[in-house]
Amino acid sequence: MTSSTANTDPGPKVQEHFENRAPEVKATYAAILKAAKRLGPVKEEAKKTSIHLVRKSAFAGVATRKSALILTLKSVNS
């Protein structure tokens, strides 16, 4: 039996990535986001395991950990 109801799950939220994390993790992310926005408009896209920072395409990924974060930057050649 199939359901005709659409999936209304909105997916992960940015704030969920900071649950049970040290306050410094959120503060560091805020500083990264602020710096990125100085270069122009930036959209945050929460994914299951990270947050993508997007202009025309994703240029950075941020994965949070308990007391740190991992920042991955996209290079021109990648």
C-alpha positions, 0 to 999 in steps of 0.5 A: 500500500502506498501513501499519497501524502507528501513527506513534510519532513523539512530536513535538518535545521542549522540550529540542530548542529549546535545541540550538545556542543560547546558555546565556542563551536557556535561562536566560531561558526558565527564568525565564519558566517559573518566573514563569508557574508562580507563577501556577498549574500550567503545561504545556509543549507543544513544537511544531515552531517554538516552545514553548507554555505552557498552562493551559486554553489556550495563553497564551504562545509561546516561539520560540528563536533562537541568542542570544535568544528571542521571547516572544508573550503572548496577550491577553484579546481575542485 
